[in-house]
Amino acid sequence: MDNFLTDLTNWTGTLAGYFWGIPSIVLLVGTGVYLTIRLRFIQFRGLKHAFQLISGKYDKKTDPGEVTHFQALSTALSATVGTGNIAGVATAIAFGGPGAVFWMWLTALVGMATKFTSCSLALKYREYHQDGSVSGGPMYTLKNGLNMPKMGAAFAVFTLIASFGIGNMVQANSVADGLGYIFPEAIEFRLLLGVAIAILVGLVIIGGIKRISKVASRIVPFMAVIYCGAALLILILNVDKIPSAFATIINLALNPYAAGGGAIGAAIQYGVARGVFSNEAGLGSAPMAHAAAQTTEPVREGLVAMLGPFIDTIVICTMTALVIVIMGAWGDARPEALKGAALSAYAFEQALGKAGSWIVGFGLMFFAFSTIIAWSYYGDRSAEYLFGERAVLPYRIIYTVIVVIGAYAPLQLVWNFADIANIMMAVPNLISLILLAGLVKKLADDYDKKPQ
């Protein structure tokens, strides 16, 4: 069995490396750059209004939809703020060096325009059901906006597969990995831990988007404040080292002489891959959550949605990365066995003692739990699109069981599986964004002319 898992890990690693080669990176980042220019740098000029929107100032209970702007953002953030910020950053640095963080930043900045576009379209082309609920996302954009129902079905299939990887197994595995660092004896009980997480997940997701959004809007802000507070404390205590940490990141991202042969390529590959994993810009997952927002203005939810990559990657991931670099938990100083969430726990422990690793471990547990429940919604929307409402309950049952498997599987195998599923989702979604960029520009221009 061990040999089989080793071979499977190596094979999926090779496949993931191929999928995340230059063409994929150009497609993801290039689309973001194109949309940034086409929409006149919407991520900068629309940032202030985006924060006004989540304050509730523009909420109307009479508008169609199921959740508020803030709840929609919380649900989408709960799917992204989690292992990508803790384990994903650590994995990027472990395999790509600190230079990978620079490419995570770049992915997030252009990803804000990508997410604005995809979520505006999700609102434009969402479908309403008789009970008042809504369904939306790239599959509906492809079907209703471009008359490409087969491409929409392909996206839904890839999302269904991805939900078991990025949204499920990676999260459960990272929880077990992080807690295993704090309590080494817990490694022997990974299976029981997986069962416990699965039971809690099942209790939430059975209630659908309304229950998921309520739980997410409580968990995400609470844990984000605690985790970011701890990271901020470490940075304040080591404020004199922050400039050199930024210099290290930028130097190893752009200077081939400092990084060494092949290191820049690794930094770009892992930085972009982990950046996309962290904020999901371009994948097409977040539009499914934002499509449920109560509003008649697609552009408003697009503006709210673009806050996701900003909060997730520019703010939280940067904090994690700076702590790891400042505490020297990379390169030759990094304990060889520590690669994912355990590496972040190790870095926090170097600064705050055992309390630091506890904050990471328990923060990861709550973050990952919120991610698992949010991704279950993405998966069940895809199941509904493909097979009808009758498929939703069986999907949720299977999804819950997969949590147990994820907690027990090898770390690298799980990450490889997630990377492969991610890029398969991204391609049909990015095609729709490129083809409908002109429409989104018109929607944005018309919205700018309206009194706010």
C-alpha positions as CSV (number, residue, x, y, z in Angstrom):
1,M,0.0,0.0,0.0
2,D,2.8,2.4,0.9
3,N,4.5,1.8,-2.5
4,F,1.3,2.4,-4.3
5,L,0.8,5.7,-2.5
6,T,4.4,6.7,-3.2
7,D,4.0,5.9,-6.9
8,L,0.6,7.8,-7.1
9,T,2.1,10.8,-5.3
10,N,5.0,10.9,-7.8
11,W,2.8,10.5,-10.8
12,T,0.3,13.2,-9.7
13,G,3.2,15.4,-8.8
14,T,4.6,15.1,-12.4
15,L,1.1,15.7,-13.8
16,A,0.5,18.8,-11.6
17,G,3.9,20.2,-12.6
18,Y,3.0,19.8,-16.2
19,F,-0.5,21.4,-15.7
20,W,1.0,24.3,-13.9
21,G,3.7,25.0,-16.5
22,I,4.1,28.2,-18.4
23,P,0.9,27.9,-20.5
24,S,-1.3,27.7,-17.4
25,I,0.5,30.5,-15.7
26,V,0.2,32.8,-18.7
27,L,-3.5,31.9,-19.0
28,L,-4.3,32.7,-15.4
29,V,-2.1,35.8,-14.9
30,G,-2.5,37.0,-18.5
31,T,-6.3,36.9,-18.2
32,G,-6.1,39.0,-15.0
33,V,-3.8,41.5,-16.7
34,Y,-6.1,41.8,-19.7
35,L,-9.1,42.3,-17.5
36,T,-7.2,44.8,-15.3
37,I,-6.4,47.0,-18.4
38,R,-9.8,46.5,-20.0
39,L,-11.7,47.5,-16.9
40,R,-9.4,50.5,-16.2
41,F,-7.8,49.1,-13.0
42,I,-11.1,48.4,-11.3
43,Q,-9.3,46.8,-8.3
44,F,-7.8,50.2,-7.4
45,R,-10.5,52.7,-8.3
46,G,-13.4,50.6,-7.0
47,L,-11.8,49.6,-3.7
48,K,-13.3,52.3,-1.5
49,H,-16.8,51.7,-2.8
50,A,-16.4,47.9,-2.2
51,F,-15.8,48.5,1.5
52,Q,-18.9,50.7,1.6
53,L,-21.0,47.9,0.1
54,I,-20.1,45.3,2.8
55,S,-21.0,47.9,5.5
56,G,-24.6,47.2,4.7
57,K,-25.3,50.7,3.5
58,Y,-26.7,49.5,0.2
59,D,-28.5,46.4,1.4
60,K,-32.2,46.0,0.5
61,K,-34.2,43.1,1.9
62,T,-36.6,43.4,-1.0
63,D,-33.9,42.7,-3.6
64,P,-33.8,39.2,-5.1
65,G,-31.3,36.8,-3.5
66,E,-30.7,34.8,-0.3
67,V,-27.9,36.5,1.6
68,T,-26.5,40.0,2.2
69,H,-23.3,41.3,0.6
70,F,-21.4,40.7,3.8
71,Q,-22.7,37.2,4.1
72,A,-21.9,36.4,0.5
73,L,-18.3,37.7,1.0
74,S,-18.0,35.8,4.3
75,T,-19.0,32.5,2.6
76,A,-16.6,33.1,-0.3
77,L,-13.8,34.1,2.1
78,S,-14.5,31.0,4.3
79,A,-13.7,28.9,1.2
80,T,-10.4,30.8,0.7
81,V,-9.2,32.1,4.1
82,G,-7.9,28.9,5.6
83,T,-5.2,26.4,4.6
84,G,-4.2,28.5,1.7
85,N,-3.1,31.2,4.1
86,I,-1.4,28.9,6.6
87,A,-0.4,25.7,4.8
88,G,-0.4,27.1,1.3
89,V,2.0,29.9,2.0
90,A,4.3,27.5,3.9
91,T,4.2,25.0,1.1
92,A,5.0,27.7,-1.5
93,I,8.0,28.8,0.5
94,A,9.2,25.3,1.3
95,F,9.2,24.2,-2.4
96,G,9.6,27.6,-4.2
97,G,11.5,29.7,-1.7
98,P,10.5,33.1,-0.3
99,G,10.4,34.4,-3.9
100,A,7.2,32.5,-4.4
101,V,5.4,35.1,-2.2
102,F,6.0,37.8,-4.7
103,W,4.2,35.8,-7.4
104,M,1.4,35.2,-4.9
105,W,1.0,39.0,-4.6
106,L,1.0,39.5,-8.4
107,T,-1.6,36.7,-8.8
108,A,-3.8,38.4,-6.2
109,L,-3.6,41.9,-7.6
110,V,-4.6,40.9,-11.1
111,G,-7.0,38.3,-9.6
112,M,-9.1,41.0,-8.1
113,A,-10.1,42.1,-11.7
114,T,-10.7,38.4,-12.5
115,K,-12.9,37.9,-9.5
116,F,-14.8,41.2,-10.2
117,T,-15.6,40.0,-13.7
118,S,-16.6,36.5,-12.8
119,C,-18.9,37.5,-10.0
120,S,-20.5,40.3,-11.9
121,L,-21.4,37.8,-14.6
122,A,-22.6,35.3,-12.0
123,L,-25.2,37.9,-10.9
124,K,-26.1,38.8,-14.4
125,Y,-26.8,35.2,-15.5
126,R,-28.1,33.6,-12.3
127,E,-31.3,31.6,-12.3
128,Y,-34.2,31.9,-9.8
129,H,-36.2,29.0,-8.4
130,Q,-39.8,28.9,-7.3
131,D,-38.9,28.8,-3.6
132,G,-36.9,32.1,-4.0
133,S,-33.5,30.4,-4.0
134,V,-31.0,31.1,-6.7
135,S,-28.3,29.3,-8.6
136,G,-25.4,30.9,-10.3
137,G,-21.8,30.6,-11.3
138,P,-19.6,30.0,-14.4
139,M,-21.8,27.1,-15.6
140,Y,-24.8,29.4,-15.8
141,T,-22.7,32.2,-17.4
142,L,-21.5,29.8,-20.1
143,K,-25.0,28.5,-20.7
144,N,-27.0,31.7,-20.5
145,G,-24.4,34.2,-21.5
146,L,-22.5,32.4,-24.3
147,N,-25.0,29.6,-25.2
148,M,-22.3,27.0,-24.3
149,P,-24.3,24.5,-22.1
150,K,-21.7,21.7,-22.8
151,M,-18.9,23.9,-21.7
152,G,-21.0,24.8,-18.6
153,A,-21.4,21.1,-17.9
154,A,-17.7,20.6,-18.2
155,F,-17.0,23.3,-15.7
156,A,-19.6,21.7,-13.3
157,V,-17.9,18.3,-13.6
158,F,-14.5,19.8,-12.9
159,T,-15.9,21.7,-9.9
160,L,-17.5,18.6,-8.6
161,I,-14.1,16.9,-8.7
162,A,-12.3,19.9,-7.3
163,S,-14.6,20.1,-4.3
164,F,-13.3,16.8,-3.1
165,G,-9.7,18.1,-3.4
166,I,-9.2,21.8,-2.8
167,G,-12.3,22.1,-0.6
168,N,-12.3,18.9,1.3
169,M,-9.3,16.6,1.4
170,V,-6.7,19.4,1.5
171,Q,-8.5,21.0,4.4
172,A,-9.0,17.9,6.5
173,N,-5.4,16.9,5.8
174,S,-4.0,20.2,6.9
175,V,-6.0,20.2,10.1
176,A,-4.5,16.8,11.0
177,D,-1.0,18.0,10.0
178,G,-1.2,21.2,12.1
179,L,-2.7,19.5,15.1
180,G,-0.1,16.7,14.7
181,Y,2.6,19.2,15.2
182,I,1.1,20.5,18.4
183,F,0.2,17.0,19.7
184,P,2.5,14.4,18.1
185,E,0.5,11.6,19.7
186,A,-2.5,12.8,17.7
187,I,-0.9,11.4,14.5
188,E,-2.1,8.0,15.6
189,F,-5.7,9.3,15.7
190,R,-5.9,11.0,12.3
191,L,-8.8,8.7,11.3
192,L,-10.9,9.6,14.4
193,L,-10.1,13.3,13.9
194,G,-11.4,13.0,10.3
195,V,-14.6,11.3,11.6
196,A,-15.2,14.2,14.1
197,I,-14.7,16.8,11.4
198,A,-17.0,14.9,9.1
199,I,-19.8,14.8,11.7
200,L,-19.6,18.6,12.3
201,V,-19.5,19.3,8.5
202,G,-22.6,17.2,8.0
203,L,-24.6,19.0,10.6
204,V,-24.0,22.4,8.9
205,I,-24.2,21.6,5.2
206,I,-27.5,19.9,5.4
207,G,-29.0,23.4,5.9
208,G,-27.7,24.8,2.6
209,I,-26.4,28.2,1.8
210,K,-28.4,30.1,4.5
211,R,-27.0,28.0,7.3
212,I,-23.5,27.9,5.7
213,S,-23.4,31.7,5.3
214,K,-24.5,32.2,8.9
215,V,-21.9,29.9,10.3
216,A,-19.2,31.3,8.0
217,S,-20.0,35.0,8.9
218,R,-19.3,34.2,12.5
219,I,-16.3,31.9,12.2
220,V,-14.3,33.8,9.6
221,P,-14.1,37.2,11.2
222,F,-13.5,35.7,14.7
223,M,-10.6,33.5,13.6
224,A,-9.2,36.1,11.2
225,V,-8.9,38.6,14.0
226,I,-7.1,36.1,16.3
227,Y,-4.8,34.7,13.7
228,C,-3.9,38.1,12.2
229,G,-3.6,39.5,15.7
230,A,-0.9,36.9,16.6
231,A,0.9,37.5,13.3
232,L,0.8,41.2,13.8
233,L,2.2,40.9,17.3
234,I,5.2,38.9,15.9
235,L,5.8,41.5,13.2
236,I,5.6,44.3,15.8
237,L,8.1,42.5,18.0
238,N,10.4,42.1,15.0
239,V,9.6,45.3,13.1
240,D,13.3,45.9,12.4
241,K,13.5,42.7,10.3
242,I,10.5,43.5,8.1
243,P,12.3,45.5,5.5
244,S,15.0,42.8,5.0
245,A,12.2,40.2,4.8
246,F,10.5,42.1,1.9
247,A,13.9,42.5,0.3
248,T,14.6,38.8,0.5
249,I,11.2,38.0,-1.1
250,I,11.7,40.4,-4.0
251,N,15.3,39.5,-4.5
252,L,14.7,35.8,-4.7
253,A,11.7,36.3,-7.0
254,L,13.5,38.4,-9.6
255,N,17.3,38.0,-9.2
256,P,18.5,34.8,-10.8
257,Y,22.0,35.2,-9.3
258,A,20.6,35.3,-5.8
259,A,18.0,32.6,-6.3
260,G,20.2,30.1,-8.1
261,G,19.5,28.0,-11.3
262,G,15.9,27.0,-11.7
263,A,14.9,28.6,-8.4
264,I,13.0,31.5,-10.1
265,G,11.0,29.0,-12.2
266,A,10.1,27.1,-9.0
267,A,9.1,30.4,-7.3
268,I,6.8,31.3,-10.1
269,Q,5.2,27.9,-10.4
270,Y,4.6,27.4,-6.6
271,G,3.8,31.1,-6.1
272,V,1.1,31.2,-8.8
273,A,-0.3,27.8,-7.9
274,R,-0.5,28.6,-4.2
275,G,-1.8,32.1,-4.9
276,V,-4.7,30.7,-7.0
277,F,-5.3,28.1,-4.3
278,S,-5.3,30.8,-1.6
279,N,-7.8,33.3,-3.3
280,E,-9.3,31.1,-6.0
281,A,-9.3,34.0,-8.5
282,G,-9.9,32.5,-11.9
283,L,-11.2,29.2,-10.7
284,G,-14.8,30.2,-10.8
285,S,-15.7,28.9,-7.4
286,A,-16.5,32.2,-5.6
287,P,-19.1,33.3,-8.2
288,M,-21.4,30.5,-7.0
289,A,-21.4,32.0,-3.4
290,H,-21.7,35.6,-4.6
291,A,-24.6,34.7,-7.0
292,A,-26.8,34.3,-3.9
293,A,-26.4,37.9,-2.9
294,Q,-29.4,40.1,-2.5
295,T,-29.0,42.8,-5.1
296,T,-30.2,44.0,-8.5
297,E,-26.8,45.4,-9.4
298,P,-24.4,42.8,-10.7
299,V,-21.5,45.2,-10.5
300,R,-22.0,45.8,-6.8
301,E,-21.4,42.1,-6.0
302,G,-18.5,42.1,-8.4
303,L,-16.9,44.9,-6.3
304,V,-17.6,43.1,-3.1
305,A,-16.1,39.9,-4.5
306,M,-12.8,41.5,-5.5
307,L,-12.2,42.2,-1.8
308,G,-11.6,38.5,-1.4
309,P,-8.1,38.3,-3.0
310,F,-7.1,41.5,-1.3
311,I,-8.1,40.3,2.2
312,D,-7.0,36.7,1.6
313,T,-3.7,37.0,-0.1
314,I,-2.4,40.6,0.1
315,V,-3.2,40.9,3.8
316,I,-3.4,37.5,5.5
317,C,-1.0,35.5,3.3
318,T,1.6,38.3,3.5
319,M,1.5,38.2,7.3
320,T,2.1,34.4,7.3
321,A,4.9,34.7,4.8
322,L,6.7,37.5,6.7
323,V,6.5,35.5,10.0
324,I,8.1,32.5,8.3
325,V,10.9,34.6,6.6
326,I,11.6,36.7,9.7
327,M,11.8,33.7,12.0
328,G,14.2,32.0,9.5
329,A,11.9,29.0,9.0
330,W,13.0,28.4,5.4
331,G,15.9,27.2,3.4
332,D,18.6,25.3,5.4
333,A,17.1,26.5,8.7
334,R,13.8,24.8,8.0
335,P,13.4,21.4,9.6
336,E,13.2,19.0,6.7
337,A,10.1,17.2,7.7
338,L,8.1,20.5,8.0
339,K,6.4,21.6,4.8
340,G,2.8,22.5,5.2
341,A,0.7,23.8,8.1
342,A,3.3,22.4,10.5
343,L,5.9,24.8,9.1
344,S,3.7,27.8,9.8
345,A,3.1,26.4,13.3
346,Y,6.9,26.0,13.8
347,A,7.5,29.7,12.7
348,F,4.9,31.0,15.1
349,E,6.3,28.8,17.9
350,Q,9.7,30.3,17.4
351,A,8.3,33.8,18.1
352,L,5.5,33.1,20.7
353,G,6.5,29.8,22.2
354,K,3.9,27.0,22.4
355,A,1.1,29.5,22.3
356,G,2.1,30.4,18.7
357,S,1.7,26.8,17.5
358,W,-1.6,26.5,19.3
359,I,-2.9,29.6,17.6
360,V,-1.9,28.2,14.2
361,G,-3.2,24.7,14.9
362,F,-6.6,25.8,16.3
363,G,-6.9,28.7,13.8
364,L,-6.3,26.2,11.0
365,M,-9.0,23.9,12.4
366,F,-11.6,26.6,12.3
367,F,-10.5,28.1,9.0
368,A,-10.4,24.6,7.4
369,F,-13.8,23.8,8.8
370,S,-15.3,26.9,7.3
371,T,-13.6,26.1,4.0
372,I,-15.0,22.6,3.9
373,I,-18.6,23.8,4.5
374,A,-18.3,26.6,1.9
375,W,-16.9,24.3,-0.8
376,S,-19.8,21.8,-0.2
377,Y,-22.1,24.5,-1.5
378,Y,-20.0,24.9,-4.7
379,G,-20.1,21.1,-5.2
380,D,-23.8,20.8,-4.6
381,R,-24.6,23.7,-7.0
382,S,-22.6,21.7,-9.6
383,A,-24.4,18.5,-8.8
384,E,-27.7,20.3,-9.1
385,Y,-26.7,21.7,-12.5
386,L,-25.6,18.3,-13.8
387,F,-28.2,16.0,-12.3
388,G,-31.0,18.1,-10.8
389,E,-32.1,18.8,-7.2
390,R,-32.3,15.1,-6.4
391,A,-28.5,14.8,-6.6
392,V,-27.8,17.4,-3.9
393,L,-28.4,15.2,-0.8
394,P,-26.4,12.2,-2.1
395,Y,-23.5,14.6,-3.0
396,R,-23.5,16.0,0.6
397,I,-23.3,12.5,2.0
398,I,-20.4,11.5,-0.2
399,Y,-18.7,14.8,0.5
400,T,-18.9,14.3,4.2
401,V,-17.4,10.8,4.0
402,I,-14.5,12.1,1.8
403,V,-13.5,14.3,4.8
404,V,-12.4,11.2,6.6
405,I,-10.2,10.0,3.7
406,G,-8.6,13.5,3.4
407,A,-7.5,13.5,7.0
408,Y,-5.6,10.2,6.5
409,A,-4.0,10.7,3.0
410,P,-0.4,11.7,2.4
411,L,0.1,15.5,2.3
412,Q,1.8,15.9,-1.0
413,L,-0.6,13.5,-2.8
414,V,-3.5,15.6,-1.6
415,W,-1.9,18.9,-2.8
416,N,-1.1,17.4,-6.2
417,F,-4.7,16.3,-6.6
418,A,-5.9,19.8,-5.7
419,D,-3.6,21.5,-8.1
420,I,-4.8,19.2,-11.0
421,A,-8.4,19.8,-10.2
422,N,-7.9,23.6,-9.9
423,I,-6.5,24.1,-13.4
424,M,-9.2,21.9,-14.9
425,M,-11.8,24.3,-13.4
426,A,-10.1,27.4,-14.4
427,V,-9.9,26.9,-18.2
428,P,-13.6,27.0,-19.1
429,N,-14.2,29.8,-16.6
430,L,-11.4,32.0,-18.0
431,I,-12.7,31.4,-21.5
432,S,-16.1,32.9,-20.5
433,L,-14.4,35.9,-18.8
434,I,-12.3,36.7,-21.9
435,L,-15.3,36.4,-24.3
436,L,-17.6,38.5,-22.0
437,A,-15.1,41.1,-20.9
438,G,-16.8,43.7,-23.2
439,L,-20.2,43.2,-21.5
440,V,-18.7,43.6,-18.0
441,K,-17.0,46.8,-19.1
442,K,-20.3,48.1,-20.3
443,L,-22.0,47.1,-17.0
444,A,-19.2,48.8,-15.0
445,D,-19.3,52.0,-17.1
446,D,-23.1,52.2,-16.7
447,Y,-22.9,51.7,-13.0
448,D,-20.2,54.4,-12.7
449,K,-22.7,56.9,-14.2
450,K,-25.4,56.1,-11.6
451,P,-25.6,58.2,-8.4
452,Q,-24.2,56.2,-5.5
